[in-house]
Each structure stands twice: as structure tokens, then as C-alpha cells.
């Protein structure tokens, strides 16, 4: 049981390191993390009677 927990902990740490590395190195390989930018206009009618 202890071996399984140790390996799961090791894999979780490795996954976190890989995610951080991908976040920093990804843009150099063409990964674009920026959201699409567009203007959104929506009319709102207020019923203030």
C-alpha cells in the first residue's frame, strides 16, 4: 500500500512539473494560450416603471 501511495505522489509531482514546463515552453512551439478577442455588444432594455 505504501508503494502505491509513493508512486502516486511521485507521478503527481511529475505531472505538475510537466504542466508548468508546458505553460512556459509551449508558446515557443506554437501553442497559443491567449483567449480570442472580439467585441460583444448586446442591447438591454430596462423596464423602470
N, CA, C and O atoms as a printed pandas DataFrame, in Angstrom:
     atom_number atom_name residue_name chain_id  residue_number  x_coord  y_coord  z_coord
0              1         N          UNK        A               1    0.830   -1.201    0.000
1              2        CA          UNK        A               1    0.000    0.000    0.000
2              3         C          UNK        A               1    0.872    1.260    0.000
3              4         O          UNK        A               1    0.557    2.248   -0.664
4              5         N          UNK        A               2    1.947    1.206    0.740
5              6        CA          UNK        A               2    2.849    2.346    0.802
6              7         C          UNK        A               2    3.530    2.622   -0.525
7              8         O          UNK        A               2    3.782    3.774   -0.878
8              9         N          UNK        A               3    3.827    1.552   -1.261
9             10        CA          UNK        A               3    4.460    1.721   -2.575
10            11         C          UNK        A               3    3.529    2.440   -3.537
11            12         O          UNK        A               3    3.966    3.307   -4.294
12            13         N          UNK        A               4    2.242    2.085   -3.513
13            14        CA          UNK        A               4    1.283    2.715   -4.415
14            15         C          UNK        A               4    1.165    4.200   -4.108
15            16         O          UNK        A               4    1.159    5.022   -5.023
16            17         N          UNK        A               5    1.071    4.547   -2.847
17            18        CA          UNK        A               5    0.959    5.956   -2.451
18            19         C          UNK        A               5    2.221    6.716   -2.843
19            20         O          UNK        A               5    2.147    7.852   -3.310
20            21         N          UNK        A               6    3.373    6.089   -2.652
21            22        CA          UNK        A               6    4.637    6.733   -3.025
22            23         C          UNK        A               6    4.690    6.987   -4.531
23            24         O          UNK        A               6    5.103    8.065   -4.959
24            25         N          UNK        A               7    4.276    6.006   -5.342
25            26        CA          UNK        A               7    4.290    6.185   -6.794
26            27         C          UNK        A               7    3.264    7.209   -7.247
27            28         O          UNK        A               7    3.542    7.992   -8.155
28            29         N          UNK        A               8    2.083    7.223   -6.636
29            30        CA          UNK        A               8    1.082    8.221   -6.991
30            31         C          UNK        A               8    1.566    9.627   -6.651
31            32         O          UNK        A               8    1.349   10.561   -7.423
32            33         N          UNK        A               9    2.213    9.782   -5.515
33            34        CA          UNK        A               9    2.776   11.075   -5.136
34            35         C          UNK        A               9    3.861   11.491   -6.123
35            36         O          UNK        A               9    3.912   12.648   -6.540
36            37         N          UNK        A              10    4.720   10.560   -6.493
37            38        CA          UNK        A              10    5.785   10.837   -7.454
38            39         C          UNK        A              10    5.209   11.234   -8.810
39            40         O          UNK        A              10    5.699   12.178   -9.430
40            41         N          UNK        A              11    4.181   10.534   -9.279
41            42        CA          UNK        A              11    3.566   10.865  -10.557
42            43         C          UNK        A              11    2.835   12.206  -10.511
43            44         O          UNK        A              11    2.824   12.934  -11.503
44            45         N          UNK        A              12    2.226   12.540   -9.374
45            46        CA          UNK        A              12    1.557   13.835   -9.248
46            47         C          UNK        A              12    2.569   14.969   -9.314
47            48         O          UNK        A              12    2.319   15.978   -9.973
48            49         N          UNK        A              13    3.699   14.823   -8.647
49            50        CA          UNK        A              13    4.762   15.840   -8.702
50            51         C          UNK        A              13    5.297   15.966  -10.120
51            52         O          UNK        A              13    5.524   17.074  -10.605
52            53         N          UNK        A              14    5.498   14.843  -10.782
53            54        CA          UNK        A              14    5.995   14.852  -12.161
54            55         C          UNK        A              14    4.999   15.522  -13.099
55            56         O          UNK        A              14    5.402   16.260  -13.998
56            57         N          UNK        A              15    3.710   15.278  -12.907
57            58        CA          UNK        A              15    2.685   15.899  -13.739
58            59         C          UNK        A              15    2.648   17.411  -13.521
59            60         O          UNK        A              15    2.486   18.166  -14.479
60            61         N          UNK        A              16    2.797   17.860  -12.284
61            62        CA          UNK        A              16    2.818   19.306  -12.021
62            63         C          UNK        A              16    4.019   19.969  -12.685
63            64         O          UNK        A              16    3.895   21.052  -13.256
64            65         N          UNK        A              17    5.166   19.331  -12.614
65            66        CA          UNK        A              17    6.366   19.877  -13.252
66            67         C          UNK        A              17    6.174   19.940  -14.772
67            68         O          UNK        A              17    6.567   20.919  -15.406
68            69         N          UNK        A              18    5.574   18.904  -15.353
69            70        CA          UNK        A              18    5.339   18.886  -16.798
70            71         C          UNK        A              18    4.351   19.975  -17.202
71            72         O          UNK        A              18    4.523   20.608  -18.244
72            73         N          UNK        A              19    3.323   20.201  -16.394
73            74        CA          UNK        A              19    2.345   21.241  -16.707
74            75         C          UNK        A              19    2.967   22.630  -16.654
75            76         O          UNK        A              19    2.698   23.461  -17.522
76            77         N          UNK        A              20    3.782   22.886  -15.664
77            78        CA          UNK        A              20    4.455   24.187  -15.564
78            79         C          UNK        A              20    5.430   24.364  -16.725
79            80         O          UNK        A              20    5.516   25.446  -17.305
80            81         N          UNK        A              21    6.158   23.314  -17.062
81            82        CA          UNK        A              21    7.093   23.395  -18.192
82            83         C          UNK        A              21    6.345   23.655  -19.494
83            84         O          UNK        A              21    6.808   24.444  -20.318
84            85         N          UNK        A              22    5.207   23.015  -19.695
85            86        CA          UNK        A              22    4.421   23.244  -20.913
86            87         C          UNK        A              22    3.889   24.675  -20.958
87            88         O          UNK        A              22    3.834   25.281  -22.028
88            89         N          UNK        A              23    3.501   25.214  -19.812
89            90        CA          UNK        A              23    2.985   26.580  -19.777
90            91         C          UNK        A              23    4.066   27.586  -20.166
91            92         O          UNK        A              23    3.774   28.586  -20.822
92            93         N          UNK        A              24    5.304   27.330  -19.767
93            94        CA          UNK        A              24    6.385   28.261  -20.092
94            95         C          UNK        A              24    6.993   28.018  -21.472
95            96         O          UNK        A              24    7.362   28.971  -22.158
96            97         N          UNK        A              25    7.101   26.763  -21.884
97            98        CA          UNK        A              25    7.783   26.435  -23.132
98            99         C          UNK        A              25    6.804   26.321  -24.296
99           100         O          UNK        A              25    7.225   26.428  -25.448
100          101         N          UNK        A              26    5.529   26.111  -24.044
101          102        CA          UNK        A              26    4.521   25.920  -25.084
102          103         C          UNK        A              26    4.474   27.002  -26.137
103          104         O          UNK        A              26    4.416   26.674  -27.322
104          105         N          UNK        A              27    4.495   28.294  -25.771
105          106        CA          UNK        A              27    4.444   29.340  -26.801
106          107         C          UNK        A              27    5.607   29.304  -27.794
107          108         O          UNK        A              27    5.458   29.777  -28.921
108          109         N          UNK        A              28    6.751   28.761  -27.408
109          110        CA          UNK        A              28    7.878   28.659  -28.335
110          111         C          UNK        A              28    7.619   27.608  -29.416
111          112         O          UNK        A              28    8.223   27.652  -30.488
112          113         N          UNK        A              29    6.720   26.666  -29.130
113          114        CA          UNK        A              29    6.411   25.603  -30.082
114          115         C          UNK        A              29    5.078   25.804  -30.777
115          116         O          UNK        A              29    4.582   24.889  -31.435
116          117         N          UNK        A              30    4.483   26.994  -30.643
117          118        CA          UNK        A              30    3.275   27.303  -31.380
118          119         C          UNK        A              30    1.981   27.189  -30.593
119          120         O          UNK        A              30    0.913   27.421  -31.161
120          121         N          UNK        A              31    2.024   26.845  -29.321
121          122        CA          UNK        A              31    0.803   26.777  -28.519
122          123         C          UNK        A              31    0.400   28.194  -28.124
123          124         O          UNK        A              31    1.194   28.925  -27.532
124          125         N          UNK        A              32   -0.819   28.579  -28.446
125          126        CA          UNK        A              32   -1.303   29.932  -28.150
126          127         C          UNK        A              32   -2.332   29.846  -27.035
127          128         O          UNK        A              32   -3.401   29.265  -27.221
128          129         N          UNK        A              33   -2.018   30.420  -25.879
129          130        CA          UNK        A              33   -2.892   30.341  -24.720
130          131         C          UNK        A              33   -3.764   31.579  -24.542
131          132         O          UNK        A              33   -4.545   31.650  -23.594
132          133         N          UNK        A              34   -3.642   32.553  -25.441
133          134        CA          UNK        A              34   -4.422   33.775  -25.273
134          135         C          UNK        A              34   -5.864   33.547  -25.728
135          136         O          UNK        A              34   -6.100   32.821  -26.695
136          137         N          UNK        A              35   -6.815   34.153  -25.048
137          138        CA          UNK        A              35   -8.218   33.979  -25.447
138          139         C          UNK        A              35   -8.518   34.772  -26.712
139          140         O          UNK        A              35   -7.863   35.779  -26.980
140          141         N          UNK        A              36   -9.499   34.332  -27.491
141          142        CA          UNK        A              36   -9.870   35.101  -28.675
142          143         C          UNK        A              36  -10.493   36.440  -28.259
143          144         O          UNK        A              36  -11.337   36.496  -27.364
144          145         N          UNK        A              37  -10.062   37.502  -28.920
145          146        CA          UNK        A              37  -10.515   38.840  -28.565
146          147         C          UNK        A              37  -11.526   39.313  -29.598
147          148         O          UNK        A              37  -11.231   39.371  -30.792
148          149         N          UNK        A              38  -12.717   39.649  -29.127
149          150        CA          UNK        A              38  -13.732   40.220  -30.000
150          151         C          UNK        A              38  -14.675   41.055  -29.141
151          152         O          UNK        A              38  -14.901   40.769  -27.965
152          153         N          UNK        A              39  -15.214   42.092  -29.766
153          154        CA          UNK        A              39  -16.123   42.970  -29.054
154          155         C          UNK        A              39  -17.531   42.388  -29.117
155          156         O          UNK        A              39  -17.992   41.961  -30.176
156          157         N          UNK        A              40  -18.204   42.376  -27.978
157          158        CA          UNK        A              40  -19.572   41.861  -27.904
158          159         C          UNK        A              40  -20.477   42.993  -27.437
159          160         O          UNK        A              40  -20.264   43.575  -26.373
160          161         N          UNK        A              41  -21.475   43.294  -28.234
161          162        CA          UNK        A              41  -22.459   44.322  -27.866
162          163         C          UNK        A              41  -23.835   43.680  -27.775
163          164         O          UNK        A              41  -24.249   42.929  -28.658
164          165         N          UNK        A              42  -24.522   43.985  -26.708
165          166        CA          UNK        A              42  -25.849   43.425  -26.504
166          167         C          UNK        A              42  -26.740   44.529  -25.940
167          168         O          UNK        A              42  -26.397   45.158  -24.939
168          169         N          UNK        A              43  -27.867   44.759  -26.573
169          170        CA          UNK        A              43  -28.763   45.793  -26.083
170          171         C          UNK        A              43  -29.569   45.276  -24.912
171          172         O          UNK        A              43  -29.992   44.121  -24.883
172          173         N          UNK        A              44  -29.771   46.154  -23.950
173          174        CA          UNK        A              44  -30.521   45.818  -22.745
174          175         C          UNK        A              44  -31.644   46.836  -22.594
175          176         O          UNK        A              44  -31.412   48.045  -22.620
176          177         N          UNK        A              45  -32.832   46.344  -22.441
177          178        CA          UNK        A              45  -33.978   47.216  -22.195
178          179         C          UNK        A              45  -34.350   47.162  -20.718
179          180         O          UNK        A              45  -34.631   46.095  -20.171
180          181         N          UNK        A              46  -34.347   48.322  -20.089
181          182        CA          UNK        A              46  -34.704   48.395  -18.685
182          183         C          UNK        A              46  -36.163   48.770  -18.552
183          184         O          UNK        A              46  -36.606   49.751  -19.149
184          185         N          UNK        A              47  -36.907   48.020  -17.791
185          186        CA          UNK        A              47  -38.320   48.301  -17.579
186          187         C          UNK        A              47  -38.458   48.980  -16.221
187          188         O          UNK        A              47  -38.791   48.335  -15.226
188          189         N          UNK        A              48  -38.200   50.274  -16.187
189          190        CA          UNK        A              48  -38.229   51.047  -14.952
190          191         C          UNK        A              48  -39.513   51.874  -14.898
191          192         O          UNK        A              48  -39.503   53.061  -15.224
192          193         N          UNK        A              49  -40.597   51.260  -14.493
193          194        CA          UNK        A              49  -41.858   51.990  -14.389
194          195         C          UNK        A              49  -42.303   52.090  -12.952
195          196         O          UNK        A              49  -43.349   52.673  -12.668
